[in-house]
Amino acid sequence: MTDLIVTDRKILRQVSKETTPQEVESLGLIKRLREANAKAWVNGAGLAAIQIGVPLRFSWYTIMKNGQVTEGTLLNPVIIQRYGIIKEKEGCLSIPHKYTEVERAYEIEYVTNGKKKRARGYLSRLIQHEIDHMDGILNDERKKS
Ligand SMILES: [Zn+2]
């Protein structure tokens, strides 16, 4: 059975807990998030576990890289550096048909699954959006900085 994407803000405002690769595996989270995304009102770029009602700091995403669709995951991600600010419209699978302008860092240095990485542009924005979900923040409720 496919998980439904949660739109109930009471659930979405929960702060998710840290998780482990073993827990992600045993809950089948990658498959569940991939399937929920495929059945959503529009195919999104990413989905955090809380968006299928699982309050863990895990997210699955898909992006175009060198002309190919590439999947990635975030496990207990933490941003350690931010560079530049850019304001753009963003959608969210939990907020159907609404696009909100949000200020995000253009480039970030972050840690996921214990590894240090860098992202800029679209992927940087996506990761910041996903971490917001893990902290219970929805893009249209975000405080202006
Ligand atoms: Zn979202």
Residues whose N, C-alpha, C, O or C-beta is under 5 A from the ligand:
A	BS01	ZN	G91 C92 L93 S94
